[in-house]
Amino acid sequence: MNARIREAIFKAAQKEPLAVTFGMTLVELGDGFSAVEMLCRADMMDNLFGRTHGGAIYSLIDEAFETAAQTDGTVCVALNVNVSYVVSPEPGSTLRAEAKRISQTRKTAGYEIRVSDRAGTLVANCQATAYRTGKPLPFL
């Protein structure tokens, strides 16, 4: 992938307010691929059962999807996201979401996103579709 685009996405992700709030870190980025990590902190254990809130896990999925989808240097936005939650992660777990492009047309792209803990336990999986606007990334 283009080094200028890669660097710009890394810089933008470091400043993105929700990613900063949740302590997400973009750790890998390639053509149609992204890996983002997040620690399941105590303040994320706020669902009715004292477990990691599904919204926190979804936010991690969305960050990986978002960064992977922009790797061609154009703005892509979500059209559809379908998440299956498999297990509830343990408090203090570091989660890793990996988004991988599995298809692409002129106007859409499909992604598979998997969230696992450090032991490799699958926490959630996702199929997502992005709309490719063709507009250049505003932060390039």
C-alpha contacts under 8 A as a table, 3 or more apart, distances in Angstrom:
res1	aa1	res2	aa2	distance
1	M	5	I	7.62
1	M	6	R	7.05
1	M	30	G	6.03
1	M	31	D	5.15
1	M	71	T	7.11
1	M	72	D	7.43
2	N	5	I	5.42
2	N	6	R	6.24
2	N	72	D	7.91
3	A	6	R	4.97
3	A	7	E	6.12
4	R	7	E	5.27
4	R	8	A	6.17
4	R	140	L	7.77
5	I	8	A	5.07
5	I	9	I	6.17
5	I	71	T	6.76
5	I	72	D	7.63
5	I	73	G	5.91
5	I	140	L	6.85
6	R	9	I	5.34
6	R	10	F	6.31
6	R	29	L	6.92
6	R	30	G	7.56
6	R	71	T	6.92
7	E	10	F	5.16
7	E	11	K	6.22
8	A	11	K	5.15
8	A	12	A	6.10
8	A	139	F	6.75
8	A	140	L	6.03
9	I	12	A	5.08
9	I	13	A	6.00
9	I	67	T	6.86
9	I	70	Q	7.75
9	I	71	T	7.81
10	F	13	A	5.23
10	F	14	Q	6.32
10	F	26	L	6.78
11	K	14	Q	5.25
11	K	15	K	6.74
12	A	15	K	5.36
12	A	16	E	6.20
12	A	139	F	7.36
13	A	16	E	5.14
13	A	19	A	7.11
13	A	25	T	7.85
13	A	26	L	6.87
13	A	67	T	7.73
14	Q	19	A	7.45
14	Q	20	V	6.92
14	Q	25	T	7.25
14	Q	26	L	7.67
15	K	19	A	7.70
15	K	20	V	6.71
16	E	19	A	5.44
16	E	20	V	6.13
17	P	20	V	5.13
17	P	21	T	6.10
18	L	21	T	4.96
18	L	22	F	6.14
19	A	22	F	5.25
19	A	23	G	5.91
19	A	24	M	4.94
19	A	25	T	7.46
19	A	63	E	7.34
20	V	23	G	4.96
20	V	24	M	6.16
21	T	24	M	7.85
22	F	38	M	7.20
22	F	56	A	7.71
23	G	38	M	5.91
23	G	39	L	7.04
24	M	36	V	6.52
24	M	37	E	5.57
24	M	38	M	4.67
24	M	39	L	7.70
24	M	60	L	7.21
25	T	36	V	5.44
25	T	37	E	5.27
25	T	38	M	6.54
26	L	29	L	7.57
26	L	34	S	7.46
26	L	35	A	6.10
26	L	36	V	4.40
26	L	37	E	6.58
26	L	64	A	7.82
27	V	34	S	7.75
27	V	35	A	5.65
27	V	36	V	5.59
27	V	37	E	6.96
28	E	33	F	7.81
28	E	34	S	5.49
28	E	35	A	4.93
28	E	36	V	7.11
29	L	33	F	5.69
29	L	34	S	4.51
29	L	35	A	6.54
29	L	67	T	7.78
29	L	68	A	7.00
29	L	71	T	7.96
30	G	33	F	4.92
30	G	34	S	6.38
30	G	68	A	7.49
30	G	71	T	7.01
31	D	68	A	7.37
31	D	71	T	5.65
31	D	72	D	7.06
32	G	68	A	4.98
32	G	69	A	6.10
32	G	70	Q	7.82
32	G	71	T	5.90
32	G	72	D	7.66
32	G	99	A	7.78
32	G	100	K	5.81
32	G	101	R	4.89
33	F	67	T	7.97
33	F	68	A	4.74
33	F	69	A	7.78
33	F	71	T	7.79
33	F	98	E	7.28
33	F	99	A	5.50
33	F	100	K	4.61
33	F	101	R	6.34
34	S	64	A	5.55
34	S	65	F	7.36
34	S	67	T	6.19
34	S	68	A	4.75
34	S	97	A	8.00
34	S	98	E	5.70
34	S	99	A	5.22
34	S	100	K	6.81
35	A	64	A	5.96
35	A	96	R	6.65
35	A	97	A	5.55
35	A	98	E	4.40
35	A	99	A	6.42
36	V	60	L	7.07
36	V	63	E	7.11
36	V	64	A	5.62
36	V	96	R	5.63
36	V	97	A	5.29
36	V	98	E	6.63
37	E	60	L	7.52
37	E	94	T	6.75
37	E	95	L	5.51
37	E	96	R	4.36
37	E	97	A	6.35
38	M	60	L	7.15
38	M	94	T	5.58
38	M	95	L	5.29
38	M	96	R	6.59
39	L	92	G	6.28
39	L	93	S	5.80
39	L	94	T	4.26
39	L	95	L	6.14
40	C	44	M	6.27
40	C	45	M	7.66
40	C	52	T	6.83
40	C	89	P	7.83
40	C	90	E	7.77
40	C	91	P	5.80
40	C	92	G	5.07
40	C	93	S	5.36
40	C	94	T	6.11
40	C	95	L	7.19
41	R	44	M	5.41
41	R	45	M	7.04
41	R	91	P	6.71
41	R	92	G	5.82
42	A	45	M	5.33
42	A	91	P	6.88
42	A	92	G	7.46
43	D	46	D	6.50
44	M	51	R	7.69
44	M	52	T	5.34
44	M	53	H	5.97
44	M	56	A	6.68
45	M	50	G	5.10
45	M	51	R	4.54
45	M	52	T	4.23
45	M	53	H	5.98
45	M	91	P	7.28
46	D	49	F	7.56
46	D	50	G	5.42
46	D	51	R	6.30
46	D	52	T	6.38
46	D	53	H	5.81
47	N	50	G	5.42
47	N	51	R	5.77
47	N	52	T	6.51
47	N	53	H	4.98
47	N	54	G	7.88
48	L	51	R	7.59
51	R	88	S	6.84
51	R	89	P	7.65
51	R	90	E	7.69
51	R	91	P	7.31
52	T	56	A	7.04
52	T	57	I	7.62
52	T	88	S	6.72
52	T	89	P	6.70
52	T	90	E	7.81
52	T	91	P	7.19
53	H	56	A	5.45
53	H	57	I	6.88
54	G	57	I	5.09
54	G	58	Y	6.03
54	G	85	Y	7.93
55	G	58	Y	4.92
55	G	59	S	6.04
56	A	59	S	5.07
56	A	60	L	6.48
57	I	60	L	5.18
57	I	61	I	6.39
58	Y	61	I	4.95
58	Y	62	D	6.08
58	Y	83	V	7.78
59	S	62	D	4.99
59	S	63	E	6.18
60	L	63	E	5.18
60	L	64	A	6.43
60	L	97	A	6.46
61	I	64	A	5.32
61	I	65	F	6.14
61	I	97	A	5.87
61	I	98	E	7.94
61	I	99	A	7.79
61	I	113	I	6.62
61	I	114	R	7.72
61	I	115	V	7.20
61	I	126	C	7.82
62	D	65	F	4.95
62	D	66	E	5.85
63	E	66	E	5.07
63	E	67	T	6.16
64	A	67	T	5.37
64	A	68	A	6.07
64	A	97	A	6.10
64	A	98	E	6.28
64	A	99	A	5.50
64	A	113	I	7.55
65	F	68	A	5.31
65	F	69	A	5.99
65	F	99	A	5.55
65	F	111	Y	7.25
65	F	113	I	7.04
65	F	128	A	7.72
66	E	69	A	5.30
66	E	70	Q	6.55
66	E	76	C	7.66
66	E	77	V	7.57
67	T	70	Q	5.47
67	T	71	T	6.89
68	A	71	T	5.69
68	A	99	A	6.23
68	A	100	K	6.99
68	A	101	R	7.43
69	A	72	D	7.53
69	A	76	C	6.00
69	A	101	R	7.61
69	A	109	A	7.82
69	A	130	A	7.15
70	Q	73	G	5.57
70	Q	74	T	5.79
70	Q	75	V	5.96
70	Q	76	C	6.02
70	Q	137	L	7.70
71	T	74	T	7.46
73	G	136	P	5.99
73	G	137	L	5.74
74	T	132	R	7.29
74	T	133	T	7.02
74	T	134	G	5.49
74	T	135	K	5.26
74	T	136	P	4.34
74	T	137	L	5.02
75	V	132	R	6.43
75	V	133	T	5.74
75	V	134	G	6.43
75	V	135	K	5.55
75	V	136	P	6.02
75	V	137	L	5.33
76	C	130	A	5.92
76	C	131	Y	5.40
76	C	132	R	4.55
76	C	133	T	5.83
76	C	134	G	7.82
77	V	130	A	5.31
77	V	131	Y	5.27
77	V	132	R	6.82
77	V	133	T	7.71
78	A	81	V	7.15
78	A	128	A	7.40
78	A	129	T	6.10
78	A	130	A	4.46
78	A	131	Y	6.15
79	L	128	A	7.64
79	L	129	T	5.48
79	L	130	A	5.26
79	L	131	Y	5.98
80	N	128	A	5.52
80	N	129	T	5.16
80	N	130	A	7.10
81	V	126	C	6.97
81	V	127	Q	6.07
81	V	128	A	4.34
81	V	129	T	6.53
82	N	126	C	5.48
82	N	127	Q	5.37
82	N	128	A	6.18
83	V	124	A	6.90
83	V	125	N	5.89
83	V	126	C	4.39
83	V	127	Q	6.76
84	S	124	A	5.54
84	S	125	N	5.42
84	S	126	C	6.18
85	Y	88	S	7.73
85	Y	123	V	6.21
85	Y	124	A	4.35
85	Y	125	N	6.70
86	V	122	L	6.69
86	V	123	V	5.09
86	V	124	A	5.12
86	V	125	N	7.60
87	V	122	L	7.17
87	V	123	V	4.93
87	V	124	A	7.11
88	S	123	V	6.47
89	P	93	S	6.48
89	P	117	D	7.29
89	P	123	V	6.51
90	E	93	S	5.55
93	S	117	D	6.38
93	S	118	R	7.39
94	T	117	D	5.79
94	T	118	R	6.27
95	L	115	V	6.51
95	L	116	S	5.65
95	L	117	D	4.58
95	L	118	R	6.75
96	R	115	V	5.45
96	R	116	S	5.47
96	R	117	D	6.23
96	R	118	R	7.61
97	A	113	I	6.50
97	A	114	R	5.51
97	A	115	V	4.27
97	A	116	S	6.65
98	E	113	I	5.40
98	E	114	R	5.43
98	E	115	V	6.53
99	A	111	Y	6.36
99	A	112	E	5.69
99	A	113	I	4.21
99	A	114	R	6.69
100	K	111	Y	5.38
100	K	112	E	5.39
100	K	113	I	6.36
101	R	104	Q	7.53
101	R	109	A	6.97
101	R	110	G	5.78
101	R	111	Y	4.36
101	R	112	E	6.51
102	I	109	A	7.58
102	I	110	G	5.51
102	I	111	Y	5.37
102	I	112	E	6.69
103	S	109	A	5.43
103	S	110	G	4.92
103	S	111	Y	7.10
104	Q	107	K	7.80
104	Q	108	T	5.82
104	Q	109	A	4.07
104	Q	110	G	6.26
105	T	108	T	5.24
105	T	109	A	6.11
106	R	132	R	7.26
107	K	131	Y	5.83
107	K	132	R	4.80
107	K	133	T	6.93
107	K	134	G	7.98
108	T	129	T	6.77
108	T	130	A	5.47
108	T	131	Y	4.62
108	T	132	R	5.32
109	A	129	T	5.69
109	A	130	A	5.20
109	A	131	Y	6.71
109	A	132	R	7.16
110	G	127	Q	7.31
110	G	128	A	5.78
110	G	129	T	4.56
110	G	130	A	6.40
111	Y	127	Q	5.82
111	Y	128	A	5.12
111	Y	129	T	6.24
111	Y	130	A	7.92
112	E	125	N	7.47
112	E	126	C	5.74
112	E	127	Q	4.83
112	E	128	A	6.44
113	I	125	N	5.71
113	I	126	C	4.94
113	I	127	Q	6.40
113	I	128	A	7.68
114	R	122	L	7.26
114	R	123	V	7.76
114	R	124	A	5.96
114	R	125	N	4.42
114	R	126	C	6.28
115	V	122	L	6.04
115	V	123	V	5.38
115	V	124	A	5.08
115	V	125	N	6.14
116	S	119	A	7.71
116	S	120	G	5.42
116	S	121	T	5.24
116	S	122	L	4.45
116	S	123	V	5.14
116	S	124	A	7.11
117	D	120	G	5.32
117	D	121	T	5.49
117	D	122	L	6.88
117	D	123	V	6.99
118	R	121	T	7.41
122	L	125	N	7.57
136	P	140	L	7.75
137	L	140	L	5.78
